[in-house]
Amino acid sequence: MTGEAVGAVLDTTALLHWPLERLAGGVCCPAQLDELERLSPARRMLVEAAEIDWLNPSPDQLEAAKSAAASTGDLPRLSTVDLEVLALSLGLQCPLVTDDYRLQNVAMKAGIEARSLATSGAKQQWSWVWRCTGCGKEHGVDANTQRRRDGPGPTCDVCGSPTVMKRARR
């Protein structure tokens, strides 16, 4: 048996923590090797020997991933590698193995199975918006938004105050 990775897109956490035989048959993007190099050069050398399908997402797959992530509001907080992994999962229509709740959230919204590694995983889908710190107006997230892990969002078009990412009110 090659493991449960067969037919699944693996995020970098799986590459770091799963035994090599469990990675066999998984799909990853080459940019994840750079993350591995930064986090664990020795592990990168081991992973390169694993039977993983290394694929780059197409421009259309990347656009679909950006659009899906913008629809939930998760796009601003996803890295380039996160988007590439998501794009592969969406494009190949196969499960995504990740502990990243934002990736799980987008996968659920897009109808893709998200499997957790070490966490219980996302139990429900959330939507995120930019909420103005001045007037409280909520602004949607578009596919061309600037991405970064934290910090303020775009300036409010009503009052000019900064916005922060908040869970959308239902």
C-alpha positions in Angstrom: 0.0 0.0 0.0 1.4 3.4 -1.0 -0.5 5.4 1.7 -3.5 7.7 1.7 -1.8 10.4 -0.4 -2.8 8.7 -3.7 -4.8 11.1 -5.7 -4.5 14.0 -3.2 -2.8 17.3 -3.3 -0.5 17.7 -0.3 0.3 20.9 1.4 3.8 21.6 2.9 2.8 20.3 6.3 2.3 16.8 4.9 5.7 17.0 3.2 7.3 18.0 6.5 5.6 15.4 8.8 4.4 12.4 6.9 6.7 9.4 6.4 8.0 9.2 2.8 6.0 6.1 1.9 2.8 7.9 2.8 3.6 10.8 0.4 3.8 8.4 -2.5 1.2 9.2 -5.2 0.6 12.6 -3.8 0.6 15.8 -5.9 2.6 18.9 -5.0 3.8 22.1 -6.7 7.5 22.7 -7.2 7.3 26.0 -5.1 6.8 23.8 -2.0 10.4 22.6 -2.4 11.5 26.2 -1.7 9.4 26.2 1.5 10.9 22.9 2.6 14.4 24.3 1.9 13.7 27.2 4.2 12.1 25.1 6.9 14.2 21.9 6.8 16.9 21.5 4.1 17.4 17.8 5.2 13.7 17.0 4.8 13.7 18.6 1.3 16.4 16.2 0.2 14.4 13.3 1.5 11.1 14.5 -0.1 12.8 15.0 -3.5 13.3 11.2 -3.5 9.6 10.4 -2.7 7.3 9.3 -5.4 5.4 12.6 -5.7 3.9 14.1 -8.8 5.3 17.6 -9.1 3.0 19.8 -11.1 2.7 23.6 -11.7 -0.8 24.9 -11.9 -1.9 26.5 -15.1 -2.8 30.2 -15.3 -6.5 29.2 -15.6 -6.2 27.0 -12.5 -4.5 29.9 -10.6 -7.3 32.3 -11.6 -9.9 29.8 -10.5 -8.1 29.5 -7.1 -8.0 33.2 -6.7 -11.6 33.6 -7.5 -12.6 30.8 -5.1 -10.5 32.3 -2.3 -11.9 35.8 -3.0 -15.5 34.4 -2.8 -14.9 33.3 0.8 -12.7 36.3 1.7 -9.7 34.1 2.4 -7.5 35.4 -0.5 -5.7 38.2 1.3 -4.3 35.8 3.9 -3.1 33.0 1.5 0.5 32.8 0.4 1.5 32.2 -3.3 2.3 28.6 -2.4 -1.1 28.2 -0.7 -2.8 29.4 -3.9 -0.7 27.1 -6.1 -1.7 24.1 -3.9 -5.3 25.1 -4.0 -5.2 25.6 -7.8 -3.9 22.1 -8.3 -6.6 20.6 -6.0 -9.3 22.6 -7.8 -7.9 21.9 -11.3 -7.4 18.2 -10.7 -10.7 17.9 -8.7 -8.9 15.9 -6.0 -8.8 16.1 -2.2 -6.6 18.7 -0.5 -4.6 17.5 2.5 -3.9 20.5 4.8 -4.3 21.7 8.3 -4.6 25.3 7.0 -8.2 26.4 8.0 -8.3 29.0 5.2 -7.4 26.4 2.6 -10.0 24.0 4.1 -12.6 26.8 4.0 -12.0 27.6 0.3 -12.0 23.9 -0.6 -15.3 23.3 1.2 -16.9 26.3 -0.6 -15.6 24.9 -4.0 -16.9 21.4 -3.3 -13.4 19.9 -2.8 -12.7 17.4 0.0 -10.3 18.8 2.6 -8.5 16.3 4.7 -6.7 17.3 7.9 -3.3 16.0 9.0 -3.1 16.7 12.7 -6.0 18.9 13.5 -9.8 18.2 13.7 -10.2 20.3 10.6 -12.7 23.0 9.7 -16.2 22.2 10.9 -18.1 24.9 9.1 -17.6 27.3 6.3 -16.9 31.0 7.1 -16.9 34.1 5.0 -14.6 37.0 5.6 -14.9 40.7 4.7 -12.9 43.9 5.2 -14.7 45.9 7.9 -13.9 49.6 8.3 -12.5 50.6 11.6 -14.1 54.0 11.3 -17.6 53.7 9.9 -18.1 49.9 10.2 -18.9 49.4 6.5 -18.1 45.9 5.2 -16.2 45.6 1.9 -16.0 42.4 0.0 -12.7 40.8 -1.0 -11.9 40.8 -4.8 -9.6 38.6 -6.7 -7.1 41.4 -7.3 -6.6 42.2 -3.6 -3.1 42.5 -2.2 -2.1 39.4 -0.2 -0.2 39.4 3.1 -0.4 37.3 6.2 -1.5 40.2 8.5 -2.0 43.9 8.8 -4.7 46.3 7.7 -6.7 46.0 4.6 -7.6 48.5 1.9 -8.8 52.0 2.9 -12.5 52.4 3.2 -14.1 54.1 0.2 -16.7 55.8 2.5 -14.6 57.4 5.3 -11.0 56.7 4.4 -10.2 54.7 7.5 -8.3 51.4 7.3 -10.1 48.1 7.2 -9.5 44.9 9.1 -10.4 41.4 8.2 -13.5 40.1 10.1 -15.8 37.2 9.9 -18.8 38.3 7.8 -22.0 38.8 9.8 -24.8 36.5 8.9 
